[in-house]
């Protein structure tokens, strides 16, 4: 969005002032008409950075556009280095909390672990402590950490999470699916005594409090004692429980001795908004999680850098390790600032594999879910578009995606389908079907070129709502060749939308995304892969359905030409007028005569043939 003097009459003054600005590093302080500070930023080169806000041709993001429209004047503070500018920016933001800087707030409450008061107690995560005879462990500041710990303990020790009551419901019904997939020990079968069950619950509580290593050591002692007393059945059960804990330790995210003090930060964005999640480990245990709504999205690197400076500027504790979901430009600068703020070395990294990558993926998932609540869409849709944008190198997640597919039977009945996805969901009101008009023989490249040219001719003519929106991404059902043919055609029409192909394997399943010079694998981006596959399947279904319908119609037209006096043109005229077979059967002889321009005798013969078909 470009700012004009109508939105801000002060622009000529601001441009003139900025033309005399120094090129040194420093901070700039934007103020509104009342003199209130509305935005604070840092710059390596003050003149270049501040000028970018007031240029007449500058295309701003919505948040920046709003801010610039309210700027009446600005101050600046020159520093010796960019690092000093960063330190000063954090200090000023903390002091003034400007409207257009990120305001970091999260809703925190207290949570408890509840062990119910009943013969066969359950372990639950709750938000309030009640006088109900249950045992409560807590309070904890993080409801997220409590939920994760309870779910992990119930899974590892196969404790029931259903609504059945024990012992009242023993053997009343068959064990549920959880028992058959070994997620529940099957208390409902009545095979576990109250004493034995309560012993397992105590082990689960010890696991929550002490961690997997302590649980393994304690259970190993019990297993050895049982073996010495020749209680081999109990020893075998304890052995299986130890193995379950060890196996869970390989992929669980509650306890990780290698993490010590660490923060895992991820940002999720859709086409307009963004949210961040911070997952905190302290002493090797999942400690807390915080979610933040960042408002309107920004440049991916700048958004993460801005969040880090704002987040840690208001916090006393800074961990030694910070994991990010994506690379940022000024990581060394932020590491230096955090080191001076905390008094110890701080390392910022982006994991590429292993359990650390799983943690950044978890943080990303949490950010997506939080954003989904804010914008009313599912977290998986947001994650899929975000992953797709990252994989394809797009500036932002695509809001509108158009996908095209050609369908034909040899050289007959050649058609194309266009499907539209808005925010990761099919937008069927904008689907379009094309009958190929200029290509006589089978040629997918030529057919695709005709379809894209017709589509964007309609865009410029603005005659159809379905063509009036410019997509953020174009996908072609085809490989590198399709992209190389279509891209120059579309660019020649002045359309700069990113174009990619969808490559299938030998079993007609989506395999990769094609560029003009190769392929991009989506194997590591599951949500994006599933979305692209769904889009490819949908456009194929839509195109082939239209092709089958058209072929059926053309076959019917061919049957009409069997009547003497009815040629191809008259058959087409009849089908165009009556559209369907049922409508043709309802037509009278007189209507057939008038529509096709034929004699009564020919019309009667035609009428007889129609009713025989």
Secondary structure, 3 states (H helix, E strand, C coil): CCCCCCCCCCHHHHHHHHHCCCCCCEEEEEECCCCCEEEEEEECCHHHHHHHHHCCCCCCCHHHHHHHHCCCEEEEEECCCHHHHHHHHHHHHHHHCCCCCCCCCCCCCCEEEEECCCCCCCEEEECCCCCCCCEEEEEECCHHHHHHHHHHHHHHCCCCCCCCCCCCCCCCCCCCHHHHCCCCCCHHHCCCCHHHHHHHHHHHHHHHHHCHHHHHHHHHHHHHHHHHCCCHHHHHHHHHHHHHHHHHHHHCCCECCCCCCEEEEEEEECCCEEEEEEEEEECCEEEEEEEEEEEECCCHHHHHHHHHHHHHHCCCCCCCEEEECCCCCCHHHHHHHHHHHHCCCCEEECCCCHHHHHHHHHHHHHHHHHHHHHHCCCHHHHHHHHHHHHHHCCCCCCCEEEEEEEEEECCEEEEEEEEEEECCEECHHHCEEEECCCCCCCCHHHHHHHHHHHHHHHHHHCCCHHHCCCCCEEEEEECHHHHHHHHHHHHHCCCCCEEEEEEECCCCCEEEEECCCCEECCCCCHHHHHHHHHHHHHHHHHHHHHHHHHHHHHHHHHHHCCCCCCCHHHHHHHHHHHCCHHHHHHCCHHHHHHHHCCCHHHHHHHHHHHHHC
